[in-house]
Amino acid sequence: MTSPAVSDQHKDLMDRRYDSGVADINHLIDELREQKPGTEVPYVDPIHNADECRIVSLYSNIGQASETGFIWPGDTEAATRMLGLQWQLGLRPEYVMPWNVHPWFTPGEANGKLTPPQISAGLKPLLRMLALVPRASVLVAHGTEAQRLAALLLKTENPLLWRRGFKTFKVRALSGRAFAGSPARQQEWLDVMHEAYADAMARTGLGRPGK
């Protein structure tokens, strides 16, 4: 059960989904929802900023959509891991744009393992989103589905990619079976993600953490 305070916070964020920093991206999400009536397409939280974005976090959204109505890494534990990672790196949210491999969800149902056609269907929305974040030049692909879509993206040889010197990193998903392991193994996976985002920050002019 969601507490009234949390519900009020979610409502405030939803009321701000067309703030200037994310308006164009969330209008795109409205278009995606209209393409497939009856589906749910989570919005981008207004804490992010399309003009400032340098790094795209691409999630393999095989679970259910978040009750918040916004894109998130997979579940509460995944969101905690992601926030902890960003805090350790000093990576501010306006420099990161979250996105889902397959933007659409059936309300109340998990997507489950995405099929190749579902992954391919996410390519055009991803390209449209990338056109709205002109300073982004790195994509971190979380999980198998995200890595497959990242590979499809590079195969397009879209001019947008080579103009920006686009780079992709492959890391684990942050939730579910992908993160089922001993504490030591989980720390190893987090260390790999830390290095990927640290490298991404250095490549995009944000400076390498610790330097």
C-alpha positions as CSV (number, residue, x, y, z in Angstrom):
1,M,0.0,0.0,0.0
2,T,1.3,3.4,-1.0
3,S,1.4,6.0,1.8
4,P,-0.5,9.4,1.3
5,A,2.8,11.3,1.4
6,V,4.3,9.1,-1.4
7,S,1.1,9.4,-3.4
8,D,1.2,13.2,-3.1
9,Q,4.9,13.1,-4.3
10,H,3.9,11.0,-7.3
11,K,1.1,13.3,-8.1
12,D,3.4,16.3,-8.0
13,L,5.8,14.7,-10.3
14,M,3.1,13.7,-12.7
15,D,1.8,17.3,-12.7
16,R,5.3,18.4,-13.7
17,R,5.8,15.9,-16.5
18,Y,5.7,18.6,-19.1
19,D,8.3,20.8,-17.3
20,S,10.6,22.3,-19.9
21,G,13.5,19.9,-19.3
22,V,11.5,16.8,-20.2
23,A,8.5,18.2,-22.1
24,D,9.5,17.1,-25.6
25,I,10.4,13.6,-24.4
26,N,7.2,13.1,-22.5
27,H,5.2,14.4,-25.5
28,L,7.0,11.6,-27.5
29,I,5.8,9.2,-24.8
30,D,2.3,10.4,-25.3
31,E,2.6,9.7,-29.0
32,L,3.9,6.2,-28.3
33,R,0.9,5.5,-26.0
34,E,-1.4,6.7,-28.8
35,Q,0.2,4.3,-31.3
36,K,-0.9,1.3,-29.2
37,P,-4.2,2.2,-27.4
38,G,-4.7,0.4,-24.1
39,T,-1.0,0.2,-23.4
40,E,0.9,2.0,-20.6
41,V,4.0,4.0,-21.4
42,P,5.9,5.4,-18.4
43,Y,7.0,9.0,-18.4
44,V,10.5,10.4,-17.7
45,D,10.7,12.0,-14.3
46,P,11.2,15.8,-14.5
47,I,14.3,15.5,-12.4
48,H,16.0,14.7,-15.7
49,N,16.9,17.2,-18.4
50,A,17.0,16.6,-22.1
51,D,19.3,19.5,-22.9
52,E,21.8,18.6,-20.2
53,C,21.7,14.8,-20.7
54,R,25.0,13.1,-21.6
55,I,24.3,9.5,-20.8
56,V,21.3,7.3,-21.6
57,S,20.5,4.4,-19.2
58,L,18.6,1.8,-21.2
59,Y,16.7,-0.7,-19.1
60,S,15.5,-4.2,-20.1
61,N,11.9,-3.6,-18.9
62,I,10.7,-7.2,-18.6
63,G,8.7,-6.6,-15.4
64,Q,5.6,-4.5,-14.7
65,A,5.4,-0.8,-15.1
66,S,6.1,1.2,-11.9
67,E,3.1,2.4,-10.0
68,T,4.7,5.8,-10.1
69,G,4.0,6.2,-13.8
70,F,7.7,6.9,-14.5
71,I,10.5,4.9,-16.0
72,W,12.6,3.1,-13.4
73,P,15.3,0.4,-13.3
74,G,13.1,-2.5,-12.6
75,D,12.0,-2.7,-8.9
76,T,12.6,-0.9,-5.6
77,E,15.9,-2.7,-5.0
78,A,17.1,-1.9,-8.6
79,A,16.2,1.8,-8.1
80,T,18.1,1.8,-4.8
81,R,21.2,0.3,-6.5
82,M,21.0,2.9,-9.3
83,L,20.6,5.8,-7.0
84,G,23.5,4.5,-4.8
85,L,25.7,4.2,-7.9
86,Q,24.9,7.7,-9.1
87,W,25.5,9.1,-5.6
88,Q,28.9,7.4,-5.4
89,L,29.9,8.8,-8.7
90,G,28.5,12.2,-8.2
91,L,26.4,11.7,-11.3
92,R,23.6,14.2,-11.2
93,P,20.2,13.1,-12.6
94,E,20.0,15.9,-15.1
95,Y,23.0,14.3,-16.9
96,V,21.2,10.9,-17.3
97,M,18.2,10.0,-19.3
98,P,16.4,6.7,-18.5
99,W,14.7,4.8,-21.3
100,N,13.0,1.4,-21.8
101,V,13.9,-1.1,-24.5
102,H,10.2,-1.7,-25.2
103,P,8.3,1.4,-24.1
104,W,4.9,-0.2,-23.9
105,F,3.4,-2.2,-21.0
106,T,0.1,-4.0,-20.7
107,P,-1.5,-2.5,-17.5
108,G,-1.1,-4.9,-14.6
109,E,1.1,-7.4,-16.5
110,A,4.8,-8.0,-16.6
111,N,6.3,-7.8,-20.1
112,G,8.3,-11.0,-19.5
113,K,11.2,-11.9,-21.7
114,L,11.0,-9.6,-24.7
115,T,10.8,-11.2,-28.1
116,P,13.1,-10.1,-31.0
117,P,10.1,-8.3,-32.7
118,Q,9.4,-6.4,-29.4
119,I,13.1,-5.4,-29.1
120,S,13.2,-4.3,-32.7
121,A,10.0,-2.3,-32.1
122,G,11.9,-0.2,-29.6
123,L,14.5,1.0,-32.1
124,K,12.5,3.8,-33.7
125,P,11.4,5.2,-30.3
126,L,15.0,5.1,-29.1
127,L,16.3,6.9,-32.1
128,R,13.5,9.6,-31.7
129,M,14.4,10.0,-28.1
130,L,18.1,10.3,-28.9
131,A,17.3,13.1,-31.3
132,L,15.8,15.0,-28.4
133,V,19.0,14.7,-26.2
134,P,21.5,16.5,-28.4
135,R,24.5,16.2,-26.0
136,A,24.1,12.5,-25.2
137,S,26.9,10.4,-26.6
138,V,26.9,7.3,-24.4
139,L,24.4,4.6,-23.8
140,V,24.6,2.1,-20.9
141,A,22.6,-1.0,-21.7
142,H,21.3,-2.8,-18.6
143,G,20.5,-6.4,-19.3
144,T,20.2,-8.8,-22.3
145,E,17.3,-7.0,-24.0
146,A,18.9,-3.6,-23.7
147,Q,22.2,-5.0,-25.1
148,R,20.4,-6.4,-28.1
149,L,18.7,-3.2,-28.8
150,A,22.0,-1.3,-28.4
151,A,23.5,-3.7,-31.0
152,L,20.6,-2.9,-33.4
153,L,21.1,0.8,-32.8
154,L,24.8,0.6,-33.8
155,K,23.9,-1.4,-36.9
156,T,21.7,1.5,-38.2
157,E,24.8,3.6,-38.8
158,N,22.6,6.6,-38.2
159,P,24.5,9.9,-38.8
160,L,23.5,11.0,-35.3
161,L,25.7,8.3,-33.8
162,W,28.9,8.9,-35.7
163,R,28.6,12.7,-35.4
164,R,28.5,12.3,-31.6
165,G,31.2,9.5,-31.5
166,F,28.5,7.4,-29.8
167,K,29.7,4.7,-27.4
168,T,27.7,1.9,-25.7
169,F,28.5,-0.1,-22.5
170,K,27.0,-3.5,-21.7
171,V,26.2,-4.2,-18.0
172,R,23.8,-6.4,-16.0
173,A,20.2,-5.6,-15.3
174,L,19.7,-4.2,-11.8
175,S,16.9,-6.4,-10.6
176,G,15.3,-9.9,-10.6
177,R,17.3,-13.0,-11.6
178,A,20.0,-10.9,-13.2
179,F,21.0,-9.7,-9.8
180,A,20.5,-13.0,-7.9
181,G,23.9,-13.9,-6.4
182,S,26.0,-13.8,-3.4
183,P,26.8,-10.4,-1.9
184,A,30.3,-10.7,-3.3
185,R,29.0,-11.4,-6.8
186,Q,26.6,-8.5,-6.5
187,Q,29.4,-6.2,-5.6
188,E,31.4,-7.4,-8.6
189,W,28.5,-6.5,-10.9
190,L,28.1,-3.1,-9.2
191,D,31.8,-2.5,-9.6
192,V,31.5,-3.2,-13.4
193,M,28.6,-0.7,-13.6
194,H,30.5,1.8,-11.6
195,E,33.4,1.6,-14.0
196,A,31.1,1.9,-17.0
197,Y,29.4,5.0,-15.8
198,A,32.7,6.5,-14.6
199,D,34.1,5.9,-18.1
200,A,30.9,7.4,-19.6
201,M,31.3,10.5,-17.5
202,A,34.9,11.0,-18.6
203,R,34.0,10.5,-22.3
204,T,31.2,13.1,-22.1
205,G,33.1,15.8,-20.4
206,L,31.7,15.3,-16.9
207,G,35.1,14.4,-15.5
208,R,36.2,11.0,-14.2
209,P,35.2,10.5,-10.5
210,G,38.1,10.8,-8.1
211,K,40.1,13.0,-10.5
